[in-house]
Amino acid sequence: MRARARRRGPRTAGPSLTGLLAGVAVGILGIGLLLQHSTFFEVVRFVLFIALGVALPGFALWRLIGNYSRNLVEDLAGGFAVGTAGQIVVYLAAASIGLQAWSWVWGPVVMVLSFIDSDIRARVWRRVAQPLRPLQAWLFALSTTVVVLIVYRRGPSQFLPAYTDPLRSYPDLAFQQAVAASAKYDVPVSTLWLGGEPMKYHTFYHQSTAATAWATRIDLTDLIHSLTWLPLFLAGCGLVFALASRFAPTAETGATWAGPLAVLIAGLGGAMQPLPDAGFGGLSTAVAAYLSPTQNLGVMIAMALCVVAVDLLRAEPPRSRWVLLVLLALVAAGAKSTILPLLGIGFAFAFVHAGMARKSNRTALLGGLLAFVVFVAAMLTIFGGSTWGTEIKPFKTFSQLSSSPLATLLSWGLAVCGMWFLGRKWRDVGTAFLMGFAVAGLIGTLMTAQSGISQLYFLRTAFPAIAVLACVGLANLVGRLGDRRGVALVGIAGALSLAGLAVARSKAAGDRDPWLWMLAVLLIVGVVVGLGWKVFRRPGNLGIAIVAAAVAACMIGSVLVPLQAFVSDSASKLVYAKVSRGGATAAEAGAARWLRRNTQPGDLIATNAHCIIQRENVCDSRHFWLAALSERPVLVEGWSYSNQANRIALETNSNPSLIPYWDSSKLATNDTAFKSPSADVIQRLRNAGVRYLFADRRAGAVSPKLGEFVSIRHATLDVTIYEIK
């Protein structure tokens, strides 16, 4: 019997073949998804650069500096996060001296150094110490696959091809592309769609994308709309798994399933959805993984910070991991503005916890000071003191969600109720850190307000850590049963809850209190599965079995509506963004790309297109695609998502996308050139630095006399481009 037990123990010489096959399966799926909307050679160039220019150099630094070698999932995900951070830092330095096209060189240098020195080679390219068990690897692959497919279905599959149908678009992606276009040429990044005005915003995703564009020569449209979302999201999933494994280290406490379940909950969960026609705010990573690339990058960096911070707080060697923490914190400052406040509060909780336990709290103090100093520096340099429209308005979130506080908090609480069963895990300083990280996310969401409910990004950034705590708590609860087959209880309870809640949602349509249907299903699933556990003579207390099944039903049941969104448009509207108007036609996009090919960076363009939607005197000014596709500054295209628009909207308590343009004389001169041109008006545009006119007939009538004052350079079905000599 002892010999059999030893043979079934975990391998320590390296990853298993079946585990590697699980990773290969996810990789093949990812490449297949990329090929759906990109050419074969684009995907080849992108994958090679991501692997050889970012992931492997980062992998080398992750192992060399952090002395990590637990398993390949953690090392590859952590390595990609560090590689991305290194890419951003190098690009910022290279762009400041005009060498941004060569910023990729750092990767090969790191790779060469990792091979030529025998000591470095031995530390970087050694085998993993704790390879994933085959079941664990396949569960992780399955949960990741499910989440990735949902993101793809409600992301690229829904919005691509880009810039071909004006009725199927998402303005924010054009905004992201316009910022990345500026990042290719400008230091610092500017507001291209508004004459190149200075821009104070978290732009590190855009610098990273610009670096990728220079290295691969892939168009920004393909990078932002089709390619970059996937490696960032996969790395985020891997880091969620790595973080969970630090709190559930053995099979008895859920190592086999806690990590994969955390990936599923972080990816799709976050809120119970009993109401058939109203949601409670998308908290999961899948909600913003595609349509908010800054959040996608931010989640990856935040999870890498949490992994390193937990290891440092637990005083695990080596101390050189501080280098990784500093690097990731610096990049977090410009990746997503929500990260550093959460990191600081996390260290504050750890500081108090260590003090109460009469242990050294020096690491927590230094970590907190690091987060505070970097945050203040970022506010002064990156953001210039701008809050981007964020203001202190306690509990405004509930009114913006159009839901009652009790219903919203109940919906969120049930989805992560496993947190209440952490038990002795509370004695761990790492748990205190994650709890502070989670609490900070909730407080940030409830105490602030921003247009478009953007304060939810505080909670969205914290939610992966919340999901980890919830899954670790559930694993701790199931572990009290004393049976390694507890994964069966969790799986059965989850499957029954998904089926039962689907029926309850359909039956509760039009019912006055659908919450009763939902709670009844959860209670029934808990009792039935708990009793079944004892009927099959499994060990453990009946009450614990019922509670564990009910908790699993709540947490896994929270992913029902996001799962239904894979095939249901009505379910998708409760969680994911909808396709909207305001995009470009193929002819308009072709004309904008002509400008990029036939003009010089910095050439100023004027256009008559400003509104993606206009009704009477109300203009939705989220018009960014001309700047995005031409990669040139536009005198006045749109004016949303600028520091000035946010400042005015904050002062007037209005929607920043709907406010009128503040420089009416400038706008009047611009538009008069297209409607009633004259030598004087064209001269004023020339004096303002305008070189080209982009006359869009879909945006309004264009005077036939315009050709008398300027030269026609290019014409398509919808657009005529003129040059001012």
N, C-alpha and C positions, 0 to 999 in steps of 0.2 A: 504493500500500500504506500509506503514511503517513497519507493522508487517511482510509482505512478504519479504521486504528488509532485515530485521534483520535475518529472517530464512535463507536467502541465503548468509549471511555473513560468513567469515571464522571461523572455530571452533578453540577454544584456549585451550580446555581441553586435547588435545592429538590427535594423528593421526587418520584419518578416516579409516574405515574398507576397503573401496575401495583402498585407498592409500597403506595400508599394503599389500593388495592382489597384487598390482603392484610390490612391492618389492619382495614378495614371488615368483612371476612369474619369475623375473630376477634371483633370487637365484636358482630356479629349473632349469632354462636354464643353469646356470653356472655349477651346479653339473652334469647335463647331458653331457655337453661338457668335463668335467674332466674325466667322466667315459668312454669316447670314447677311451682313450689311457692309462688308468691306471686301476688297479684292484679295486674292490669294497672296500676292506679293506684298501688299500692305500688312497683312496679318503676319507674314513671315518676318518682315522687318521689325514690326512692333514687338513680336514675341522674342526675337533675338535680342533686341535692345533691352527689353524689360528683364530678360534672364541674365544676359552677360553684362549689361551696363548698369543695372540697378540692383537686382535681387542677389546675385552672387557676390558682388563687392560688399553689399550690405550684410550678407550672410557671413562673410569673412570678418567684418568689423564686429558684428554681433557676437561671434564666437571668440574672437581675439580679445576684445575689450571686456565683454561680459562673462567670458568663460562658460558660455552656455553650450550644452550638447544633450539636452533631455530627449527630444525626439524631433523628427524632421518637420512635422507640422509647425511646432513652435519656432524652430530655427529658421525655416523658410519664411514664415509670416513675420517674425521679428526682424529677420534680415532684410526683408523687403521694406519694412517701416524705416529701418536705419538707413538703407540704401536710398530711399526716397528723401529722407531728411538730408543726407549727404549731398544728393543731387541738387536740392533746393539751395543749400548753403553755397555750394560751388557755383551754381548759376548766378546767384546774387552777386557774388564776388566777381565772376567773369563778366557779367553784363555791365558792371560799374566801370569797366575799362574797355568795353566794346568787344569783348571776346566771347560773347554768349554762344556763338556757333561752335566753340571748342570746349564747352563746359562738360561734354561727355568724357573727356580724356581722363578724368579722375578714376573712373571705373577700371579701365585696363591697368592703370598704375597700381591700384590696390590689388588687383588679381595677380600681377607679376610679383609684387612683394609677398603675397601669400604663398607663393611657390618657391621663390629662390632662397628664402631663409628657412633652414631646417627646423628651427624651434617654432617659428610662426606656422610653418606647414603642418607640423605635428599637432598644434593647438587648433588650427582651423579645420583640417580635413580628417579629424578623428571620427570614430563611429559614435553613434548616440548611445547614451547610458540607459535610457528607459524607453525602449521602442513601444509603440502602440500595439496592444493586443489586436488580433485580426478582427474580432467582433467590434472592438472600440473603433478601429480604423474604418470599418464599413458603416457603422452607425454615424460617424462623423461625416463620411462621404455622402451618406443618404441625406442627412439633415442639411448639409451645405448645398447639395443638388436641389433639394426642394426649394430652399430660399432663393437660390440663384435663378431657377426657372420662373419663380413668381416675379422677381425683379425684371427679368427679361420680358416676360409677358406684358407687364404693365409699364415697361420702359421702352427699350429699343423697338420691340415688336409693335408698339402702339404709336410711336412718334416718328419712326423712320419709314422711308427715306426723308432726309432733312431738306428743307427749302425747295420743295416741289409742289406742295399744296397749301395755299394760304389759309385753308380752313382746318388744317391739322398741324398744329405747332404748339410750342411751349416757350413763351417769350424769355423765360429765365435762362434757357440754354443758349439763346442768341446773346444774352447779356454775358454769360460766362465766356463765350467765344470771343466777344469783343474785348473783354478784359485780358484774355490770353493773347489776343492779337497785339494789344499794347505791350504786354510783357515781352513779346519777341523783340521789340525795338526800344522801348522807353524805360528810362531809369530816373525817377520812380514811375510806376504804372500810372497812366492817365485815363481820363474819361473820354475815350475816343469819340463816342456818339454826341459829345457836347464840346467840340472844338479842342479836345485834348486838355481840358481843365485838370488840375491836380486831383487825385483820388485817394481817399483815406479808407482803406478796406483791407480785409484779410485776403491777400492775393497770392499766397504761396502755392496754392493749387495751380494757379495760372502760370507762375514761373516754372513749376515742374512740367506742365504741359508744353510750355514754350521750349524748354530744354529738350523734351522728347521730339518736338517738331523739328528743331534744328538738327538733332542727331539722326532722325529717321527720314526726314523730308516728307513726312506724311502731312496731309492737309489738316488744319485745325478742326475743320468740320468733322472729319472722320475720327480724329482723336477724341473730341469731346462728346460727339453724339454716338459713337459706335465702339470705341476701344478702351479708353482709360478707366471706365467705371469698373470693369471686371477684375483686374488684378488688385485694385484698392479694396474692393469688396471681399474678395477671397482672402486677402491678408487680414482684414478685419475679423472675418469668421475664424481664421486660424488663431488669432490672438485672444478671442473670446474663449475658445477651447483651451488655450494655454493658461489663461487666468483661472478658469474653473478647475483645471487639474492641480492647481496649487492649494486648493481647499478640499479636494476629494481625491487624495493620493492613492487609495487602495481600492480594490474591487469591492470589498465589503461596504465601503462608504459611498460607492457609486461612481468610481472612476470609469467604468465601462460605459455608462450612459449619461452621467451628469454633464460632461463636457459637450457631447453631441446635442443633448437636450437644451443646454444653454445657448448653443448656436441657433437652434430652431426658435426658441422663445425670444432671444434678442433679435432675430431676423424678422419674425412675423407677429410676435405677441405684443403685450403691453396694455391691452384693454379688452374687457368683455364687451360684447356688442349684442345686447338683447333686443335693441330697437331696430325694426326693419327699415326705417327711413332716416336714421340719425346716427352719427358716429361720435366717438369721444376723443377725437384727435389721434392721428397716427403717431405712435411713439417708437415703432420698431425701426430697425436700420433699413429695412426694405423700402420704407416710404420715401426716403430721400437718397437712396444709394445711386440712383440714376439721374434724377432731376436736380439734385443739389450736390454737385461734385465736391464743393468745399466741405460739406458735411461728411461725405464719403471719406475724404482724406482725413478729416478731423476725427472721425470715429477710430480709424486705424491708428493715428498718432496717440489718441487718448488711451486706447487699450494697451499700446506698447508702453506708455508711461505708467499705467497701472501695474503691469507685469513687473517692470523694473522697480517701481516704488515699493511694491509688496516685498520683493526680494531684499531690498535695502533695509526696510523696516524690520525684517526678520533677522537682520545681521548676517545674511548669507554672504560668504566671500564670492568674488573679490570686491574690494572697495573701488576698483576701477569702474564699476558699474555706474558710479556717479557721472562719469563722462557721458555715458548713454543718456542718463537722466537730463543732464544739462543740454545735450544736443537736441533731444526730443522736446524739451520745454521751450527752447529757443524757436524751434520750428512750429510748435503748437501756437506760439504767439501770433503768427501770421497765417496759420492754417485755418483755425476757427476760433473766434473770439470767446466762445463759451468754455473752452477747455481749462484755461489757467485758473479761473475762479473756482471751478470744481476741484482741481488739483490742490489748491491752497486749503480749501475747507477739508478735503480728505486728510491732508497732513495735520490740520488742526485737531481733528477727531483723534488721529493717532497720537498726537502730543498729549492730549488729555487722558487717553486710555493708558499710555505708558506711565504717566504721572500717577494715576490712580493705582496702577499695579506696582508702583515703586520700582520701575525699571528705567533704564536710560531713555530719555526722550530727545537726545541730541540729533539723531537722524531726522525725526519728525520736525524738529525746530529748523534744521538746515533746509529740509525740503520745503517747508512752508515759506521760509525766507526767499528761497529760490523762486518759487511760484509768484510771490508778491513782487519781488524786484523785477522779474521779467515782465509781469503784467503791467506794472507802472511804466516800464520802459516802452512797452508796446503801445500803451495808450498815448504816450507822448510822441513816439516816432512813427509807428505804423498807422495809427488811427488819428493822430493829431488832435486828441481830445474829443473827437466825434464819437457819439454813441450810436450812430447809424439809425436814429429814430427810436432807440430804446428809452423808455421812461419808467419811473417807479409808479405803478398803479396796482396796488394789492387786489388780487382776485378778479382783475379785469378779464383774465383768461376764461373764466366760466361764462361770462356774457358773450365773449367772442365765439366760444364753442356752442352757444345757445343751449346750454344744459345747466342743470342745477348742480351746485357744489357737491351735495351728497351723492347724487347719481354718478358724477364724474369720478369722485374719489373712490366710490365703491367699485366702479368699473376698473379703475387702475389697480386698486388694492387686491381684488380677487385674482387678477391676472398674475400677481407676483406674491401670492400669499405664502409661498414656501419660505419667505424671509423670516416668518415668525417662528420657525423651527430650527434655527441655527444652533441652538443648544450651547455646547461648550465651545463652539467656534467663536463665541463672543470674547473668549479669553485671548484670542489671537489679535495682535496689533494690525495685521493685514485686513482682518474683517472690519475693524474700526475704521481703517482708511477707506475701504470701499463703501462703508455705510456713510461716511462723511461725503464722499464723492456723490453718492446717490441722493442724500438729503439736500446737498447744494443744488443739484439739478432740479429737484422738486421746488425748492424755495425760489430759485431763479425764474421758474415758469409761473409760479403763483404770485410773485411779488412784482413782476415787471410786465410791460405791455409793449407791443410793436405792431405795426400794420401787417396784415397777413398772418397774424398769430405766430410771428417768428420767434417769440419767446419760448415756444415749444422746443426750440433747438437746445435749450438748457437741459430739458428732460430727455430729449432724444440722444444727446451726447452721453448722459449718465445712464441711459437705459441698459446698454449691454452689461455694465457693472451690476445693475439691479437684477438683471436676468441671471447673472452668475450667482449672486447671493441667494436668489430664490431657488435655483436648481440645487445649490449646495445644501440649503435648508431642507429641501425635499429628500435629497440623498441621505441626509442625517436622520430624518424621520423614518424613511424606509429601512435604514440601517438598524434601527431599534428592533426590527423584526428578526434580525439575526439570520437572514437567509439571502444568499447571493443571488437567488432567483427573483429578487425584488424587482428586477427590470421587467419581469412579466406582469407584475401588479401595475407598474407605472404604464406600461404599454397598453394593457387591456383597458385600464381606466381611461387613458387618453383616447383610445379608439371609440369607446362607448360614449364618452362625453361629446366627441365631435359628431357622432351620429345622432345622439339625443338632442344636442343643441341645434343641429340643423333642422330637425323636426320641430323643435320648440319655436324656432324663429319663424317657420312657416305657419304654425298654428297660432302664434301670438300676433300675427299681422292684423292690425285693427283692434287688438285687445287693449283694454285700458291699463293693464298692469303686466306687461311682458316679463318684468323682473321675476314674478312668481313662477312663470314657466321655466326660466333659466335656473333659479335656485332649486326648484323641484328636481330638475334633471340632475344637477350636481349632487344633491342629497341622495337621490336614488342610485346614481352610479357609485357613490361612495359606499353605501350600504350593501349593494349587490356584489361589488367586487370584494369588499371586506369579508362578507359572509362566504363568498366563493373561495377566498384564500383559506379560510378555516375548514371549509368542506373538503378541500383537497389536502387537509392535514399539514398545512405549512406552519412553521413555528411562528411565535410572536403573539402579542396580545390582540384580541379582536378589535378593541377600541382603536388601537394604533393603526391596524390594518384599514379600518373604515376611514379614519382621518387622513391617512396617507393616500388612499384612493381618491378621496374627495379633493385633496389638495392637488394631486396630479390632474384630476378632471378639470379643475379651475384653470390651472396653468396651461395645459395643452388645449383646453377649450377656447382659450383666448386667441388661438391662431385660426379659428374656424373661418371668420369672414375674409381675412387675407388669403386663405386657401381657396375659398369659394370665388374670390376675385380672379382666379386663374381662368375660369370659364364664364363668370357672371359679370356683366357690366354694371348691374345694379349694386352688387356687393362691392365692386371696385370703387364706385363713387363714394362709399362710406370711408374709404381708407386712402386711396391713391388719387393723384391729381388727374384732372380731366383734360382731354384734348381741347385746345382753344383756337380761336381765330387770331389772325395777325401775322402769319408767316409770309414768306415770299413765294412768288411763282417761279417756275424754272427759268423763265425769261429774265425776271428781275435778278435772280441769283446769278445767272450767267453774266449779266451786265456788271454786277458788283465784282465778280471774279475777274472780269476784264480790267477793271480799275487796278486790281492787285497786280496783274501781270504787266500792265502798261504804264504804271506811275511809280514814283519813288516814295519810300517811307517818309511820312511827314507832309506830303502834298495834301492840302486842305480841300475838302469837297463840300459843296452846298447841295441840299436836296429839298424838295417840297414835301417829302414823306415824313410825317411826325407821329402819326397816331395809328395804332393797330386797330382800334375801334373808336369811332367818333359818332356821337349822337347829339344833335343840336350843338350846344356850346361846350359839351363835355368831351374831352380828349383823353383816351388812355395812351399815355406817352411812352409805353414800354416798347419803343421801336428801336431795335438795336442791330438788326440783321445787316444793314448796309455797312456799318463800321466793322461788324464781325467778319463779313465775307471779303470786303475790300482791304481790310487791315490798314485803313487810312483814317485820319481824323476827319470828322464831319462837323461843319460849323454849328448846325443845330439839326440833329436827327430827332431823337427823343430826349427827354430830360428826366425821366424817372431814374431811380437807383443812382442818384448823384448826391454828394454831401449837401449841396445847396437845397435840393428838393426835399431831402429828409429834414433839414433844419426848418424850412418853411412849413412843412406839414406838421412838425412838432409844435411850432409856435401857433399855428392856426387850427390845430386838432382836426386835420383833414387827411385824406388819402394821398400819399406822395405820388401815386401814379395818375391821379386825376387833377392835380393842381395845374393852373395855367402857367405858362412860361413867364418867368419874372422879368425878363428883358424884352418888353413888348416891341421896342423900336428895332432891336436887332432882328427879332423874328419877322417883323413887318418888312424890313429891307430884304431879308432872305426870301420871303414868299413873293414879294412884288417882282423880283427878278424873273420868276416863272410865270406869273399871271399878267403883269403889265411891264415888260422889260423896257429899259431906256438906257442910254449911254451913261447917265448919272448913276443909276442903280448898279449897273455892272461895274462902274468905277469904284463905288463904295465896297462892293464885294472884293474887287481886286486889292483895294487898300487894306481890307481885312485879312488878306493872304489867301483868298480862295483861288484855286487853280482850275477846278473842274465843277461842272453842274450835272447833277444826276436827276434828270427830269422824269418822274414816275407818273405816267398817265393814270394809273389806278388810284393815285393819291389825290388827283384833282386835275382840272384842265390846265394845259400848258399852252401858252400863247404861241401861235405860229411865227410871230415876229422875233422870237428869241434868237433864231438863227441869223438875224441881221446884225447882232452884236457879238456873238460868240461863234466858234467853229464846231461843227458836228464832228465827233470822233468815232462814235459807235452808236448803233441803233439796233434794238430788238423789238419784239412784239409789244412790250409794255414800257420800255425805257429808251430814252435817248440821252446820250452823254455828250456834253459840250465842253470845250476847253476855252478858258479865258486867256487870250494871248497877251 
